[in-house]
Amino acid sequence: MWRAVCIYFLISAPVQACQLALLLAVDVSGSVDRDEYRIQMDGLAHALRDGIVADALVEQEAQVGLVQWTGASRQKQTIPWTPMHSHRDVLALAERIENDTRIWRNYSTAIGEALAVSRTAFGAVAYCTRKVIDVSGDGVSNEGIEPAEQRVALNDADITVNAIAIETDDTDLTAYFFENVITGPGAFVVTAQGFEDYPEQIKRKLQRETIRQVTYFAE
């Protein structure tokens, strides 16, 4: 009996080490053209290669995945949960994101649907200590369920939602995301002033989402 318990512990321990599950939810709605899609994917890849971000992901044994989302019923996890055991894993993920083919182009913006699909995806990494959805977007939700309606379910699942608002007009998308999208302890919005500003801001965002938890666990 004791031997069986020991074997079970040895098998289970590495899985329990995951301190962060991070799901990157990328806007591929009709308002995002080909070049803007490329800016998002290249920006994410560049941010993952940042030394601060890479170190934090490896130290936390993070699991990282990516969802492409647009209108209602058009959201898909195109990159499955990928463990970050080493810097080689982080670099491989960055390359995979750079080469992730866009699957939709001409549909609406259904942020609530994107959150619902993302929430379900965390069932595969329920053992991770902290769960975060990183939503990018350049417009308000205009189809499907309202994003605010997902807050109760997300909070019940202990999932935090942070966002990067890509400001392209006078909508004040940052305020919209604050009021309707983000949720969870310490949730925040980062603002990119147009797609050209996205790479720098997504790097700052990923640094903030990862490094502060390294400090927390070190205390």
C-alpha positions, -999 to 999 in steps of 0.1 A, spaced: 0 0 0 28 25 10 46 17 -23 15 25 -43 11 58 -25 47 68 -31 44 59 -68 13 80 -71 30 110 -55 60 108 -78 37 107 -108 15 136 -96 41 160 -82 53 175 -115 18 183 -126 10 201 -94 40 224 -99 21 246 -124 16 280 -109 2 298 -139 -21 289 -168 -21 317 -193 -45 318 -222 -39 344 -249 -72 354 -266 -65 371 -298 -90 393 -317 -93 382 -354 -126 399 -361 -134 418 -393 -120 451 -380 -85 435 -378 -68 435 -412 -40 412 -424 -12 435 -413 -28 441 -379 -32 403 -373 5 399 -381 13 427 -356 -6 409 -329 11 375 -335 46 389 -340 41 411 -309 31 382 -288 61 362 -300 84 391 -293 70 395 -258 74 358 -250 111 361 -259 116 389 -235 139 377 -207 117 388 -179 86 370 -193 105 339 -203 122 336 -169 88 340 -151 70 314 -173 97 288 -167 100 295 -130 63 290 -126 61 259 -148 34 278 -167 10 263 -192 3 287 -221 -23 284 -249 -38 306 -276 -74 312 -287 -84 330 -319 -118 347 -315 -143 367 -335 -181 365 -339 -205 342 -320 -197 305 -324 -163 314 -340 -137 309 -313 -111 282 -313 -80 272 -293 -55 271 -322 -25 265 -299 -31 239 -271 -19 242 -236 19 240 -238 41 235 -207 70 260 -202 96 238 -186 126 255 -202 136 285 -222 136 263 -252 99 256 -247 92 294 -245 111 300 -278 93 271 -295 60 285 -284 69 320 -297 78 305 -331 45 285 -331 25 317 -325 43 335 -353 33 308 -376 -3 303 -363 -26 306 -394 -55 330 -391 -88 310 -393 -114 338 -397 -114 372 -413 -148 388 -418 -170 384 -387 -182 404 -357 -168 409 -322 -182 385 -296 -161 390 -265 -186 373 -242 -184 342 -264 -146 343 -264 -146 344 -226 -170 315 -224 -149 293 -247 -117 303 -229 -132 295 -195 -141 260 -207 -105 255 -219 -91 257 -184 -107 224 -176 -75 208 -190 -52 227 -167 -74 229 -135 -44 219 -114 -26 252 -121 -25 276 -91 -34 307 -110 -55 310 -142 -55 341 -165 -72 350 -197 -53 377 -216 -78 393 -240 -68 416 -269 -93 436 -288 -98 467 -309 -136 471 -305 -166 466 -282 -186 434 -282 -214 436 -308 -227 401 -310 -236 372 -288 -237 372 -250 -225 403 -231 -190 399 -217 -201 411 -182 -225 381 -180 -195 358 -179 -181 373 -147 -199 351 -122 -188 319 -140 -153 332 -144 -150 342 -107 -165 308 -96 -137 291 -116 -110 314 -101 -101 328 -135 -88 363 -138 -94 383 -170 -69 410 -181 -72 429 -213 -52 450 -238 -74 477 -254 -61 486 -289 -75 521 -293 -82 529 -330 -110 556 -327 -128 577 -301 -147 548 -285 -127 548 -252 -122 510 -254 -100 511 -223 -130 522 -202 -153 497 -219 -129 469 -210 -126 481 -174 -164 482 -170 -174 451 -190 -146 426 -196 -119 423 -169 -126 405 -136 -107 388 -108 -83 400 -81 -59 426 -95 -74 425 -129 -62 453 -152 -63 469 -187 -33 480 -207 -39 505 -235 -22 504 -269 -25 535 -289 -32 518 -322 -18 485 -335 17 501 -339 19 504 -301 7 468 -295 41 451 -294 55 473 -267 23 472 -246 17 435 -248 53 430 -236 46 453 -206 13 434 -200 29 400 -200 57 412 -177 31 424 -153 10 392 -155 39 370 -148 67 386 -128 45 398 -99 35 362 -91 72 351 -90 76 377 -62 45 364 -45 57 328 -44 91 338 -32 78 355 -1 
